[in-house]
């Protein structure tokens, strides 16, 4: 039987230069977060392109969201195109913000250099290449003339790199990612073209402060060093918490393998005199020391238990170590999320991977969170996955790149998955 998508696949093959140029154009908007530069021109560039294919385009500013100011407005774009008759809505969501470039680049991080079958630049992999692939996919579906019931949506959202509160979270709170408006969501994060990502681990960020008493540095016995108390915290974590975390493993298919267990990173430690002084420090005993922890946990764990484990160790120190006092405050928390691998969007994407690449898709979960958390928790929409081009390990690295062939393959997968979902195929 003739494949109704043969023309679509051929069309996408012929648009390799287009997807590369589109990615290059998107990279040239330096949408660095923080502070949130160039969101509006990037969003308007996407909107102008989609409007030419019959999409209705809306720009939504996340007024009052963290970081939103007149100088750095949190601008989101949502574009929708109604099909030939009523049916489900398939939504492709990409974030337009990128992290800072950092040091170590051999090319201009915001030039979008095309070389040796790759597009280089900050955000090439994470995730402007994915956004470009989704646009090429829907344009090919439309241009081919195949029957498209239901609706197609594409969004470019703000602030994913800082939690998504000025982007998907803001929109989800206002119904943009809930039924009956949207039925299926694909987020083109860079998880490799043969992987379908169905979820992510949970995260808890917290600040721990140990408290001391200031005194002259020549007479430290008259004070109480908060830094030494923090050292006791570190030692307790090394001896008791880290071994406990390493013993816990998940049935979630988290990649890479090392992330299939519970983990905790110490993001920073500060104590005593501020680091921004010039000259010699004052001779003082530190009366405060602060640590930021980044705890990633499994779907088999509860947030209550994760917090209780750390607090329990701190309480033990308070009971056994003379003059030990501490404070702890939450900074950020997200529960693990995992879609049904037999759900419509996961099955459609996996089937499309096999059709396009000739091999079975691998179901994986991400070690870190992405905007699926808001679509699941706030939008109450479970049929959401991540699928896109790019190698996850390249995200946030110098000389970040995305392969043009991978973007073409991903666009084919996205087009096939969207067509299948619009027609209600299981």
N, C-alpha and C positions, 0 to 999 in steps of 0.2 A: 504494500500500500504506500502511496505517496505521503511523505511527511509534510503536514501543512506548514511546518516551520523551516522547510528547506530554503525558501527564499530569504527568510529572516537570517538564517545562519550564514548564507552567502553574502548577504548585505553587511553583516557584522565583520566578516572576514575582510571585506573591502574597505572597512573604516578603521584599520589599524593606525593609519596616520592621524585620523581624526581624534581617536581616543588619546593618542600621545600628545597631540597639540592641545586638546582640552585639558588634560592633566597639567601640561606646562602652563597654560593660562591661569589655572586655579592656583598653582604654586606661586605664581607671581603676585598674588594678593598676600601680603605678609600678615596673615591672620593670627598673630602670635598672642597667646593667652597664658599668663597675664601680659599686658593689661586688657587685651581684646581689640587689637588693631584691625582695621580694614574689613570688619564684618559686613558693613553695609555695601560697599562696592562689590565684594565677593558674592553676596546674596543676590544683588541686582544683576550681576553678570549671569548667574544661573537662571534667575527669573526671566530675563530677556530672551535667553535661548529657548527655554521651555514654552514661553508664550507663543513663539513662532510655530510650535507644534500643536497649538490648540489648548494648552493648559491655562486654567485660571490660576493666577498667582496672587498670593497674599504675603505681606511682610508683617511679622508680629514682633514687636519689641517687648522684651521681658522686663517691663517696668517694675522697679523695686527688687529685682533679683540681685544677688550678690555681684558686685562689680559693675552694675548698670549705672552709667552716668551719661550726661549729655556728650561728654568727650568720648566715651567708650560705650555707646548703646549696644545692648545685647539684641541684635537683629537676627531673626530667624525667617527663613522662607519656606512656605508650604505651597506646592503646585499640584493641582488636581485636574485630571482629564476624564470626563465621563465617557463611557463606552456606548456601544450601539443599543444596549438595552440594560435593564436593571440586573445587578449581580454583585458579587463580592468586591471589596476594595483591597488591592495589593499596594503596600506602601514601602518605598525604599527610603530609609533614613540614614543620612551621613552627617557627621559633624564637620564644620568648616574650620574650626579652630585648630591650631597646631601649637606645639611647645616651642620654647626658644631654640634657636639654632645651636648655641653652644660652640665650643671650640673643636678643631680637628678636621674641618672640611677641606677638601681639595678642589671643590667647585663652589660657586656662589650658591648658597642655600635657597635663594629666592629667585633664581634665574630660570629654573626648569630645564636644565641641560639634558638634551637627548643624545645618547651615545651608546653604541653597542647593544641596541635593542632594549635599552632601559631609559627611564626618565628619572633624573636625580633632583632632589630638593627636599626641603623640610616639608613634611606632609605628603610626599609622593606616595609612600606606603600607608601612612596613618593620617588621613585616609582619603586624600583627594583622588588617588587612583581609583578607589572604590566608587566614589561619587561619579567620576567620569564614566566608569563602566556601566553604572546603573542608568545614566543618561543615554549612553549609546544603545543600551538594551531596549529601553522604551521607545526611543526614536526609531529603531529598526522595526519594532513591532508595529508602530503607527505607519511608517512609510511603506511597509510591505503590503498593507491592505488586508491583513488577516482579521478575522472576526474577533473583536475585543469587547465582550460584555463587561458589565461592572464598571470599575473605575481604577485608574492608575494614579498614584501619588508619589511625588518625590519631595523630600525635605532636605534642607541644609540648615543645621542647627548649631547653636552656640555652646561654648563652655564645657564640652564633654571632658576635656582634659582637666578641668577643675571641678568635676562632679556633675555637670549637666544641669545645674539649677537655673541657669539662664537660657536653657535650651529645651531639651526633651521634658524635663521635670515640669517646667513652666507650662509647656503646651499640654502635657498629659493632665495636669490639674484642671485644664479648661476643655477637656474632651477631645483633643485632637488625635489621641491615640487610644480611643475606646470604640467599642461597638455602639451603635450601628455604623458609625462613620468609617471605621477601618476594621478589616477582618484578619489580615495577614501582614506581618512586618518582616522585612529583610534588612539587616544592618550590614553594609559592606565593609566591615572591619577586616584587617589583614590577617586572616587565619590560614592562608595558603589555599590554592584553588581547588584542591581535592578534599577539603575539610568542611564539614557543616558544624558550626559551633552552636550548641543548644543551651549554653548557660555559662555561669561563672561562679567562682568561690565568693564567700562573704568577706567583708572587710570591717575592721574597727580600728580607727585612729584615736589615740588618746594622748594627753599630756600628763606625765607624772612629775610632781614637784616634791623634792625633799627639802626640808626646812632646817636651818641651823641658827647660829647666833653670831653676829659680827664681833670681831675683836681685832686687836693689832696682830699683824702677821708674825711679829717677833715673840709674841706670847700666845700661841694658838690654844694653849690649855685654858685660857680665859674665855674662849669662844667655843663654838660647836660647828664643825665643818659640814655644810650640806653636801659638798662634793664627796666626802668620805661616806656619808650616808648613801649617796647615789651609787658609789662603788659597791656597797653592800647589796643594793638592789641588783646591780649588774651581776654580781657573783651568784646571787640567789637564782636569777634567771638562767645563768650558765649551768648551774648544778642541778636545777630542778625543772624549770619551765621548758627549756629547749629539748632535753631528752624526752619529756612527755609529749611535746609536739611531734618529734620525729617518729614516735611510735604509732601515730594515728594516720591511717590511710583511708582514702575515699573510694567509693564505687563510681563516683563521677569520673568521666573520661578526661580528666584535666591534663593539659599539655603545657610545658614539657613534663616528663615523668617526675622530676623533683618537686613539682607543685601539686602532686597528688597526695601530699601530706599537709598537715597544718604547718604554717610558717609564721615567723614574726621578724620584722626588720626594725632596727633602731634607726630612725631617720636622722636624729640629731640629739646632741647633748650640749647643754650650756650651763655654765656655773660661774659664780663670782662676777668679776668685772666684765662689762660689756666688751665685745670684740672690736667695736668700732673706735676705741680710743687710740691716740697716737702718743708715743713716748713710753716711759716706764709705767708699769701698773702701780696702783696704790697697795701698800702692805696690809691687806685685810683678809680675815677669815670669811669664806663665802657663807652667806646666810640663806642662799637659795640655789638650787640646781634643778634644771628642768630637762626632761627626756621626752621625745616624741616617739611613740611606738606605732607600728603599722602591722596589725595582726590580721592575717588572712586565714579564714576558717572554712570548714567543709560543711556540706549539706547535712552531714550526720551530727554536727554540733549545733547547739543553740547559742544565740548571742548572750543570753543570760549566763550560761555556763562559761563562755569565753571570758566575759568580764569578771565573773566571780573567781575564776582561777587566778587572775592577776591580782585582784583585790585581796584574795585570801593570803597570797604570799606577802603582800605588803602589810597586812594586818599581823601576820606572824612576826615580821621584823619589828613592828611597833610594840609587840608584846615582849620581845626577847632582846632587842638591841637598845641600850640606854640612850635616852633622849631622841629616839627616832620618831620623827613626825613627817607626815606626807599629805599631799593633796592629789586628787586625780580628777580630770575633767574630760568628757567626751568631745571629740572634734568632728567625727564623721563615722557613720555606720550604715552598712547595707547588708541585708540578708542574702545568702546564696540564692541563685535563681537557676532553674533548669526547665526547659521546655520538654514536651513529650517528643521523643525521637520518632514516634509513630504518628505525630500530629500532622496536619495537612502541609504546613510550610516546610517542616523538616523532611517529610517524605518527598515533596515536590522538588526540593533542592537536591536531595541525594539522588533521585532518579535522573535529574538533569545533569549532575556531575558525571554519572555513569554514561549517559548518552553522548556527552560532549567529549569527555576525556577517555572513555573506554575502560574505566576502572571504577570499582566501587568507592563511594565516598566514605571517609572516616568521620565518625561522630566524635566531637571533642568538646571540652569545656575550657574556658579561658582562665588563666591563673589570676588575672585582674578583672575588675568590673568594667563595664561599658554601659551604654544607655538602655540596654535591655532591662536593667533594674527598675527604671522609672516606668517603662511600658508595662511591665509585670505588676509592680507594686502600686503605682498610682492609676495607670490606665486600666488595670485588671484585664489586660489582654495577654493571654498565655501563648498564643500562636505567633511567636517571635523567635527568630534565629539571627545569628551573624554568619554572613558568607561574603567573601570578597577576595580580590587579588592582593598579593603582597606577602612578604615573609615577616611573620610577627617579630622575629628577633631583630629586624632592622628598625623597628619603630623607635623613635627618639634618639637614634644613633647619628653620628656624623656621616655624611655621604649616603644618607637614606635614599633608597631607590625603589622603583616598582618596574617589573618587567612588562613590556608592551604585549608580548604573546600571552602573558597571564591575564592582562586586562581584557584582551580579546576573548579568551576562554571564559573568563568570569562573566563578561557581557552575554555570551551565549547561554551560560547556565542561568543567569538572571532572567533572560528573555524566555527560556523554556519553562522555568519555574513559575514565572508570572502568568504565562499563557495557560499552564495547567491549572493554576489556582483560580484564575478568572473563569475557567470553564468547569470548575468544580470537580476536577479529576482527582482521584485518590490513588 
